[in-house]
Amino acid sequence: MKTFPDPHVIEQELRAIQHDASPNEARTSLFNLVIFLGETQDSKVTEALNYLHGKRPARIIKVLRNQKGPTRADVTARCVTDHEDRGICIQEITILSGEDGAGEDPGAWGPLLIREIPVIVWWADALPDQGFPILFEEYQDRVLVDSSLFPSPLDFYLSQGDLSHLHLGDLTWSKVLPLMKLTAQIFNPLDFRPDLHSLKRIDMIGAKSCEASLYFLWIMNKMNWNEKQPLKELPWSLVGSDGQLIQMNHSSPKDLKLGFEVQFETTQGKIYKIIGSTEGFAQVQAPGVEDYKTILKFPSMGETLLREVDQTHGDRLFLDTITQKSF
């Protein structure tokens, strides 16, 4: 039999703690954020929430999965004051889901949601074998995942079917966005457009497999390339709009922040390169122009989370990329 924490007791504790932390009037919470996580991800989630503190008032419900003993709950509130002397508070409820798994059940955390404001569900853990039954509950407005925690983001997106109704966000996608923007800027000049349409090979050295996959999927979607064979693990063989073959390769996987290199090769043998450093910039090499450096800063987990919670309907480019017809 599952035993759920008493929501009335939790609400009373929250009110008392928040009053002590912020005796003056507090700003109304903007959203609920329900986080499902394992112990290995707790420090990263804490880092992200620390960044959120003082920027957005919210109710945070953390569900720690696979805990020993019975299901139980801890309550805290952190507040800072704004220029009007009103508290900007994060109300944090931590549910330790015990051996009965009760903490993951909507019956444990559903009654703790503040009604009439958005509910964002963040799955910050490995992909469960049974999929995401919790995430499809009717009262969630957005779902966040981190595909770097999954063995293959492709398998995740393929297995979930139509995800448009979830307003899905992927923290890995947000992390790779600066590289996508830089890539688009490099090929934006009119002199380079023909080379973009005569690419035959793209090699990425470095980056995690999920980062490389999403980056390549974005390029594939923007260029309207199709898979020659069903997409699995990299490398991929693709077919361009005029029938030319394009090879996408990935090697030496590691975090993008630790340095990387992307090389684009055309059918005429021209080479473009982006070489990312660990110091917040990238070196760009392009035919006929002098090598140059440009700022390339990847966001922290906290910056990524802030971007995601501020979006109401998700990133249209991301949703278009993961639901492209070739999938």
Secondary structure, DSSP 8 states (H G I E B T S, - for coil): ------HHHHHHHHHHHHHHH--S-B----EEEEEEE-GGGHHHHHHHHHHHTTT--EEEEEEE-S-SSS-EEEEEEEEEE-TTS-EEEEEEEEEE--TT-GGGSHHHHGGGS-TTS-EEEEEES---TT--TGGG-TT-SEEEE-GGGSS-HHHHHHHH---GGGTEEEHHHHHHHHHHHHHHHHT-SGGGHHHHTTEEEEEEESS-HHHHHHHHHHHHHHHT-EESS---SS-EEEE-TTS-EEEEEEES---GGG-EEEEEEETT--EEEEEE-SSSEEEEE-TTS--EEEE-----HHHHHHHHHT-SS--HHHHHHHT-TT-
